[in-house]
Amino acid sequence: MSENIKQNTLKGLFWNAIDRFGNQLAITLVGIITARVLPEEDFGVVMVLTIFTTIATSIVDSGLATSLVRSVKVDEKDYASMFAFNLLVSILLYLLLFFSAPAIERFYHTDNLALYARVLFLQILTHSLGLVQYVKLLRRFAFKETARINVLAILFSGILVVSLALLGFGVWALLFQTLLYSCFRTVMLWIWGDWQLNFFFSASILRQHLKFSSSFMLGRILSRSFSEVYNSVIGKHFPLQQRGYYSQANRWGGTPSTLISSIIQGTTLTTLTSIQNDYPRFLNACRKSMQTLAFVLFPAVFCAIAIAEPAFVLVLTDKWLPSVPYFQLLCLAGIFFSLIDLNTNFLNVKGKADYTLWLELSQLILALLVLWLTYPFGILSIIYGQIGVRLVLYGINTWASSKVYGYGLFKQLRDIGPSFMMSLVAFAVVWTLAYFIGDTSYLVRLLLQSGIFVVVYLLGSHLIRNVVWLELLEIGKRKLSKWK
């Protein structure tokens, strides 16, 4: 990568890391407090509504944000047309869901669900109002500003949500969490974002962006529907308490993979756009991104699996112990989610939204088939099926990547292999250790297992000369030399 691209990438990775980790820290603290205070059933209520908000926000975005980010030239007319279109779509969607709320309540047989839905769905409107400002910040590499906005929004909303939970508002605390976050974030995007309200609208400009974004939008909807389909089926066919156990496991099980991949993807979509037509540089940048993802993702996931039981008991209390097996398997499924997502991101940068659409459609069809076969046997069987689906889809995804820009399965396995093997070694050491310290306190187990995992992984990475680890050491040495 050229120095300019490299600097923007490093800058983006740093501030995206601050953004995502700051967000995750606040979300984790809020999640811990609400999990300790609120009953399992409240989480099951909210879980069944997420499929509607997930799909609706994907439609509101409609891929226009990604199209604007990856376009070489964009002016105020593009932004104004996007704002008008997104606002209109969000209003129509909210009205549709508002009047559909009683039917949703009848389908899930949950009292007051229509009222809960109408309040939660308000986030669709607030989300649409901040998209243009966010795109403008991304296009000028203002990662610091986006990090500040996102972290402050989750912090302010988190304080209010915790207050509501402690004051006894029950499920309303969970319902307001995403709505308040969306409101705070949108307000700050209007304050710090570089865009003035403009009601210009051009159908021709919109059509130009929709050539890319329509396929991207459908692909995004299918991708986000993948996990939500599981929530919907479990919400329909399993008791409320079991829904709560799965909801909590799914919430934390996807955290390591989602957090890490979002940091890297949030950077690559912006920084790789300028070299999308330079094949050697683009391929090299993709390999670097994949190696970086693997270096952080694999140890985070395997360590989370190893320390799951003491972590759940200490942090969430033992009432959530039934969630642990679900959590461990969903962590494993998250690995394939991240790998697939990064490949999809590369395809979108190359403008191959049609490829990603067919890939997402294949994923959803396969998921529905496997889900139909597994749900009669319980939630564990459903999750095993989910892992199998993602494994197959990763193979198909790498085939598309190979065809478009020459980064196929075997090249990717060669790049991620060192990090995977060292994570597996560290996991084996820590998992074996658990048998010898099983009688100690949960706190001691948590500290010992996590500490030894980190030491074994980093020492092993140094011994096998992992390229990402060596680069990090080199960066650290340069920083230290400047401070001397």
VMD Tcl script that draws the C-alpha trace (Angstrom):
set ca {
  {0.00 0.00 0.00}
  {1.14 3.56 -0.68}
  {2.07 5.70 2.32}
  {-1.09 7.81 2.00}
  {-3.35 4.76 1.87}
  {-1.40 3.13 4.69}
  {-1.65 6.23 6.89}
  {-5.38 6.57 6.29}
  {-5.83 2.86 7.00}
  {-3.86 3.00 10.26}
  {-5.70 6.17 11.27}
  {-9.01 4.53 10.43}
  {-8.15 1.34 12.32}
  {-7.12 3.33 15.41}
  {-10.22 5.52 15.59}
  {-12.55 2.70 14.54}
  {-11.04 0.65 17.37}
  {-11.66 3.52 19.81}
  {-15.20 3.81 18.43}
  {-16.08 0.13 18.57}
  {-14.33 -0.68 21.86}
  {-15.76 2.43 23.50}
  {-19.20 1.45 22.27}
  {-18.74 -2.14 23.35}
  {-17.54 -1.15 26.80}
  {-20.63 0.97 27.37}
  {-22.92 -1.70 25.87}
  {-21.28 -4.36 28.04}
  {-21.77 -2.37 31.23}
  {-25.40 -1.64 30.36}
  {-25.93 -5.25 29.36}
  {-24.47 -6.57 32.61}
  {-26.62 -4.33 34.78}
  {-29.84 -5.00 32.86}
  {-29.11 -8.76 32.81}
  {-28.68 -8.77 36.58}
  {-31.76 -6.62 37.25}
  {-34.31 -7.70 34.65}
  {-35.92 -11.16 34.27}
  {-35.05 -13.50 31.40}
  {-38.51 -13.06 29.88}
  {-37.97 -9.34 29.15}
  {-35.06 -10.15 26.83}
  {-37.21 -12.71 25.02}
  {-39.86 -10.04 24.35}
  {-37.40 -7.64 22.71}
  {-35.69 -10.41 20.73}
  {-38.74 -11.18 18.59}
  {-39.00 -7.55 17.40}
  {-35.41 -7.17 16.21}
  {-36.07 -8.86 12.86}
  {-38.44 -6.01 11.91}
  {-36.11 -3.19 12.93}
  {-33.13 -4.89 11.31}
  {-34.80 -5.29 7.94}
  {-36.42 -1.85 8.08}
  {-33.15 -0.01 8.78}
  {-31.50 -1.92 5.92}
  {-34.23 -0.73 3.57}
  {-33.93 2.86 4.82}
  {-30.21 2.83 4.09}
  {-31.04 1.15 0.76}
  {-27.34 0.85 -0.03}
  {-27.13 4.53 -0.93}
  {-24.71 5.22 1.93}
  {-22.29 2.59 0.66}
  {-22.71 3.79 -2.91}
  {-21.82 7.35 -1.88}
  {-18.82 6.22 0.16}
  {-17.34 4.19 -2.69}
  {-18.08 6.76 -5.44}
  {-15.09 8.76 -6.67}
  {-17.02 12.02 -7.10}
  {-19.98 13.15 -5.01}
  {-21.55 16.60 -4.63}
  {-24.32 18.23 -2.57}
  {-27.00 17.12 -5.03}
  {-26.14 13.47 -4.30}
  {-26.42 14.02 -0.56}
  {-29.70 15.94 -0.80}
  {-31.29 13.29 -3.05}
  {-30.21 10.57 -0.63}
  {-31.66 12.44 2.36}
  {-35.05 13.00 0.72}
  {-35.32 9.39 -0.45}
  {-34.32 7.88 2.90}
  {-36.68 10.11 4.85}
  {-39.64 9.20 2.62}
  {-38.87 5.47 2.83}
  {-38.49 5.58 6.63}
  {-41.89 7.29 7.05}
  {-43.63 4.74 4.84}
  {-41.98 1.82 6.63}
  {-42.89 3.12 10.08}
  {-46.52 3.56 9.07}
  {-46.59 0.04 7.62}
  {-45.14 -1.47 10.79}
  {-47.29 0.72 13.04}
  {-50.49 -0.68 11.56}
  {-49.02 -4.21 11.43}
  {-48.20 -4.22 15.15}
  {-51.43 -5.98 16.31}
  {-50.80 -8.78 13.82}
  {-47.24 -9.15 15.17}
  {-48.64 -9.43 18.70}
  {-51.09 -12.15 17.66}
  {-48.39 -14.10 15.80}
  {-46.03 -14.27 18.80}
  {-48.79 -14.62 21.44}
  {-47.15 -11.98 23.67}
  {-49.22 -9.47 25.63}
  {-48.67 -5.74 24.88}
  {-46.26 -6.56 22.03}
  {-48.07 -4.15 19.66}
  {-47.43 -1.21 21.99}
  {-43.80 -2.23 22.49}
  {-43.34 -2.55 18.73}
  {-44.76 0.88 17.91}
  {-42.36 2.54 20.33}
  {-39.30 0.51 19.28}
  {-39.96 1.11 15.57}
  {-39.53 4.87 16.04}
  {-35.79 4.26 15.70}
  {-36.38 3.71 11.96}
  {-37.26 7.40 11.60}
  {-34.41 8.71 13.74}
  {-31.89 6.47 11.98}
  {-32.75 7.90 8.56}
  {-32.18 11.50 9.67}
  {-28.45 11.02 10.32}
  {-27.28 8.93 7.37}
  {-26.13 11.80 5.11}
  {-24.04 13.42 7.83}
  {-22.41 10.09 8.62}
  {-21.49 9.47 4.97}
  {-19.88 12.91 4.67}
  {-17.74 12.22 7.73}
  {-16.61 8.88 6.30}
  {-15.73 10.36 2.92}
  {-13.34 12.87 4.47}
  {-11.80 10.19 6.75}
  {-13.18 11.92 9.86}
  {-12.88 8.74 11.92}
  {-12.17 10.72 15.11}
  {-15.48 12.59 14.84}
  {-17.51 9.44 14.15}
  {-15.86 7.71 17.12}
  {-16.71 10.63 19.40}
  {-20.33 10.72 18.25}
  {-20.91 6.96 18.56}
  {-19.27 6.64 21.98}
  {-21.09 9.65 23.45}
  {-24.43 8.44 22.06}
  {-24.09 4.99 23.63}
  {-22.85 6.54 26.88}
  {-25.77 8.96 27.23}
  {-28.38 6.39 26.22}
  {-26.79 3.78 28.48}
  {-27.04 6.01 31.55}
  {-30.74 6.55 30.91}
  {-31.41 2.87 30.22}
  {-29.67 1.75 33.42}
  {-31.65 4.36 35.36}
  {-34.91 3.04 33.90}
  {-33.96 -0.56 34.73}
  {-33.03 0.29 38.32}
  {-36.24 2.31 38.76}
  {-38.31 -0.75 37.84}
  {-39.42 0.06 34.28}
  {-38.71 -3.54 33.21}
  {-38.91 -4.29 29.51}
  {-39.24 -0.57 28.68}
  {-35.60 -0.08 29.62}
  {-34.59 -2.54 26.87}
  {-37.01 -1.04 24.36}
  {-35.66 2.47 24.87}
  {-32.02 1.39 24.58}
  {-31.76 1.41 20.77}
  {-34.24 4.27 20.37}
  {-32.35 6.59 22.71}
  {-29.02 5.68 21.12}
  {-30.39 6.48 17.67}
  {-31.79 9.82 18.86}
  {-28.57 10.96 20.59}
  {-26.43 9.85 17.64}
  {-28.57 11.65 15.07}
  {-28.59 14.88 17.08}
  {-24.79 14.86 17.37}
  {-24.39 14.06 13.67}
  {-26.40 17.20 12.91}
  {-24.25 19.21 15.32}
  {-20.84 17.98 14.16}
  {-21.62 16.67 10.67}
  {-20.73 18.87 7.71}
  {-24.10 19.11 5.98}
  {-26.86 21.72 5.82}
  {-30.48 20.76 5.23}
  {-31.23 20.76 1.52}
  {-34.50 19.64 -0.09}
  {-33.09 19.27 -3.61}
  {-34.04 15.97 -5.23}
  {-32.89 14.46 -8.52}
  {-34.42 11.23 -9.80}
  {-31.58 10.78 -12.31}
  {-28.91 11.01 -9.56}
  {-30.89 8.59 -7.43}
  {-31.19 6.10 -10.31}
  {-27.44 6.30 -10.87}
  {-26.72 5.28 -7.27}
  {-29.51 2.72 -7.19}
  {-27.77 0.74 -9.94}
  {-25.29 -0.32 -7.28}
  {-27.30 0.17 -4.13}
  {-30.41 -1.84 -5.05}
  {-28.40 -5.07 -5.24}
  {-26.45 -4.05 -2.16}
  {-29.65 -3.26 -0.26}
  {-31.20 -6.64 -1.03}
  {-27.96 -8.38 -0.12}
  {-27.79 -6.42 3.15}
  {-31.37 -7.30 4.02}
  {-30.74 -10.99 3.34}
  {-27.51 -10.89 5.35}
  {-29.11 -9.24 8.36}
  {-32.14 -11.50 8.09}
  {-29.89 -14.54 8.52}
  {-29.52 -14.17 12.30}
  {-32.96 -12.64 12.77}
  {-34.67 -15.64 11.18}
  {-33.26 -17.75 14.02}
  {-34.56 -15.22 16.56}
  {-37.98 -15.29 14.94}
  {-38.27 -19.10 14.85}
  {-37.00 -19.48 18.42}
  {-39.35 -16.69 19.49}
  {-42.29 -18.51 17.91}
  {-41.62 -22.11 18.97}
  {-39.85 -21.98 22.33}
  {-40.91 -20.81 25.83}
  {-40.24 -17.21 26.84}
  {-37.51 -18.17 29.34}
  {-35.59 -20.21 26.74}
  {-35.90 -17.27 24.35}
  {-34.25 -15.15 27.02}
  {-31.35 -17.61 27.43}
  {-30.78 -17.70 23.68}
  {-31.14 -13.92 23.37}
  {-28.47 -13.31 26.02}
  {-26.11 -15.91 24.47}
  {-26.65 -14.47 21.01}
  {-26.05 -10.95 22.29}
  {-22.67 -11.80 23.83}
  {-21.71 -14.68 21.53}
  {-21.60 -12.44 18.49}
  {-19.71 -9.68 20.28}
  {-16.06 -10.73 19.64}
  {-16.53 -11.37 15.92}
  {-18.87 -8.44 15.25}
  {-16.72 -5.99 17.17}
  {-13.44 -6.93 15.52}
  {-14.74 -7.30 11.98}
  {-16.64 -3.99 12.19}
  {-13.39 -2.17 13.07}
  {-11.60 -3.54 10.02}
  {-14.56 -3.28 7.65}
  {-15.39 0.26 8.69}
  {-11.88 1.19 7.61}
  {-11.42 -0.89 4.45}
  {-14.65 0.24 2.77}
  {-13.35 3.82 2.83}
  {-9.60 3.35 2.31}
  {-9.69 0.67 -0.41}
  {-12.04 2.61 -2.69}
  {-9.19 4.64 -4.22}
  {-7.24 1.49 -5.27}
  {-10.17 -0.70 -6.32}
  {-8.95 -0.75 -9.95}
  {-5.27 -1.37 -9.13}
  {-5.26 -5.18 -8.94}
  {-1.86 -5.86 -7.23}
  {-2.32 -3.15 -4.60}
  {-5.94 -4.08 -3.98}
  {-5.12 -7.77 -3.53}
  {-2.23 -6.96 -1.21}
  {-4.48 -4.69 0.88}
  {-7.13 -7.42 1.08}
  {-4.54 -9.92 2.30}
  {-3.29 -7.50 4.95}
  {-6.85 -6.89 6.14}
  {-7.60 -10.62 6.31}
  {-4.40 -11.36 8.23}
  {-5.15 -8.54 10.68}
  {-8.70 -9.79 11.19}
  {-7.48 -13.34 11.85}
  {-4.74 -12.22 14.26}
  {-7.27 -10.52 16.54}
  {-10.45 -12.52 15.85}
  {-9.30 -16.08 16.49}
  {-7.73 -15.52 19.92}
  {-10.64 -13.33 21.04}
  {-13.20 -16.01 20.11}
  {-11.32 -19.01 21.49}
  {-10.49 -17.18 24.71}
  {-14.17 -16.20 25.12}
  {-15.19 -19.85 24.69}
  {-12.61 -21.02 27.24}
  {-13.63 -18.56 29.98}
  {-17.38 -18.57 29.31}
  {-18.56 -20.31 32.47}
  {-16.68 -18.27 35.10}
  {-17.36 -15.08 33.15}
  {-21.12 -15.66 33.02}
  {-21.37 -16.51 36.71}
  {-19.23 -13.58 37.85}
  {-20.65 -10.96 35.53}
  {-24.26 -11.95 34.88}
  {-24.92 -14.25 37.90}
  {-25.59 -17.99 37.80}
  {-29.19 -17.53 36.64}
  {-27.73 -17.23 33.12}
  {-25.67 -20.47 33.24}
  {-28.05 -22.22 30.78}
  {-26.89 -19.64 28.20}
  {-23.25 -20.80 28.33}
  {-23.41 -23.71 25.81}
  {-25.36 -21.49 23.40}
  {-22.81 -18.71 23.86}
  {-19.80 -20.95 23.15}
  {-21.27 -22.34 19.94}
  {-22.43 -18.92 18.75}
  {-18.88 -17.59 19.30}
  {-17.66 -20.32 16.96}
  {-20.32 -19.44 14.39}
  {-19.21 -15.81 14.64}
  {-15.80 -16.66 13.17}
  {-17.35 -17.63 9.84}
  {-19.66 -14.62 9.99}
  {-16.63 -12.30 10.18}
  {-14.71 -14.05 7.41}
  {-17.73 -14.01 5.11}
  {-18.48 -10.39 5.93}
  {-14.95 -9.22 5.13}
  {-15.00 -11.03 1.77}
  {-18.36 -9.44 1.04}
  {-16.90 -6.05 1.91}
  {-14.10 -6.54 -0.62}
  {-16.64 -7.50 -3.31}
  {-18.69 -4.37 -2.56}
  {-15.60 -2.16 -2.86}
  {-15.06 -3.71 -6.30}
  {-18.65 -2.79 -7.18}
  {-19.81 -6.44 -7.35}
  {-23.02 -5.97 -5.37}
  {-24.75 -8.45 -7.69}
  {-22.34 -11.16 -6.52}
  {-23.03 -10.40 -2.87}
  {-26.78 -10.43 -3.54}
  {-26.65 -13.99 -4.91}
  {-24.38 -15.08 -2.09}
  {-26.73 -13.69 0.55}
  {-29.74 -15.26 -1.19}
  {-27.98 -18.64 -1.21}
  {-27.18 -18.22 2.47}
  {-30.76 -17.45 3.43}
  {-32.22 -20.33 1.40}
  {-29.73 -22.79 2.89}
  {-30.33 -21.40 6.39}
  {-34.11 -21.79 6.09}
  {-33.73 -25.38 4.88}
  {-31.35 -26.35 7.69}
  {-33.46 -24.47 10.26}
  {-36.56 -26.39 9.16}
  {-34.66 -29.67 9.67}
  {-33.12 -28.77 13.04}
  {-35.65 -26.75 15.06}
  {-37.73 -29.78 16.20}
  {-34.63 -31.07 18.05}
  {-34.04 -27.98 20.21}
  {-31.97 -24.80 20.30}
  {-28.59 -26.58 20.38}
  {-29.42 -28.39 17.14}
  {-30.43 -25.07 15.58}
  {-27.04 -23.55 16.47}
  {-25.13 -26.58 15.12}
  {-27.02 -26.13 11.88}
  {-26.14 -22.43 11.86}
  {-22.43 -23.26 12.13}
  {-22.72 -25.74 9.26}
  {-24.47 -23.21 7.04}
  {-21.80 -20.57 7.64}
  {-19.00 -23.03 6.96}
  {-20.50 -23.92 3.58}
  {-21.16 -20.27 2.77}
  {-17.57 -19.31 3.56}
  {-16.41 -21.79 0.91}
  {-18.84 -20.34 -1.65}
  {-17.86 -16.79 -0.70}
  {-14.16 -17.45 -1.27}
  {-14.99 -18.89 -4.69}
  {-16.57 -15.54 -5.62}
  {-13.58 -13.67 -4.22}
  {-11.25 -15.84 -6.29}
  {-13.21 -15.15 -9.45}
  {-13.37 -11.37 -8.97}
  {-9.91 -10.48 -7.67}
  {-7.96 -13.73 -7.20}
  {-8.21 -14.23 -3.44}
  {-9.59 -17.74 -3.12}
  {-9.98 -20.29 -0.33}
  {-6.45 -21.71 -0.22}
  {-4.80 -18.27 -0.30}
  {-7.03 -17.14 2.54}
  {-6.38 -20.27 4.60}
  {-2.66 -19.71 4.16}
  {-3.02 -16.14 5.45}
  {-5.26 -16.94 8.43}
  {-3.70 -20.31 9.27}
  {-0.90 -19.13 11.63}
  {-3.29 -17.14 13.83}
  {-5.83 -19.97 13.87}
  {-3.29 -22.61 14.88}
  {-1.80 -20.51 17.69}
  {-5.29 -19.71 18.99}
  {-6.07 -23.42 19.00}
  {-2.87 -24.18 20.92}
  {-3.63 -21.49 23.51}
  {-7.20 -22.77 23.83}
  {-5.99 -26.36 24.40}
  {-3.62 -25.20 27.15}
  {-6.29 -23.16 28.93}
  {-9.01 -25.80 28.51}
  {-6.70 -28.42 30.03}
  {-5.82 -26.05 32.87}
  {-9.51 -25.76 33.76}
  {-9.54 -29.39 34.96}
  {-6.76 -28.67 37.48}
  {-8.23 -25.44 38.90}
  {-11.88 -26.45 38.89}
  {-12.17 -26.17 42.68}
  {-10.86 -22.60 42.83}
  {-13.08 -19.51 42.80}
  {-14.62 -18.28 39.56}
  {-12.57 -15.08 39.77}
  {-9.27 -16.98 40.01}
  {-10.27 -19.23 37.12}
  {-11.20 -16.25 34.97}
  {-7.97 -14.36 35.63}
  {-5.69 -17.40 35.28}
  {-7.28 -18.74 32.12}
  {-7.45 -15.41 30.29}
  {-3.92 -14.38 31.35}
  {-2.32 -17.67 30.33}
  {-4.22 -17.63 27.02}
  {-2.80 -14.21 26.10}
  {0.75 -15.21 27.07}
  {0.69 -18.48 25.13}
  {-0.83 -16.86 22.05}
  {1.57 -13.92 21.86}
  {4.62 -16.03 22.67}
  {3.61 -18.55 20.02}
  {2.96 -15.80 17.48}
  {6.47 -14.47 18.11}
  {8.05 -17.90 17.73}
  {6.34 -18.64 14.41}
  {7.06 -15.08 13.17}
  {3.45 -14.10 12.57}
  {3.59 -11.18 10.10}
  {0.92 -9.10 11.87}
  {2.64 -9.51 15.24}
  {5.99 -8.52 13.74}
  {4.42 -5.41 12.17}
  {2.86 -4.44 15.50}
  {6.24 -4.81 17.21}
  {7.85 -2.63 14.55}
  {5.19 0.06 14.95}
  {5.66 -0.08 18.71}
  {9.43 0.31 18.38}
  {9.03 3.35 16.12}
  {6.61 4.97 18.58}
  {9.00 4.35 21.48}
  {11.95 5.80 19.56}
  {10.01 9.02 18.96}
  {9.24 9.40 22.65}
  {12.89 9.02 23.71}
}
mol new
graphics top color blue
foreach p $ca { graphics top sphere $p radius 0.5 }
foreach p [lrange $ca 0 end-1] q [lrange $ca 1 end] { graphics top cylinder $p $q radius 0.2 }
display resetview
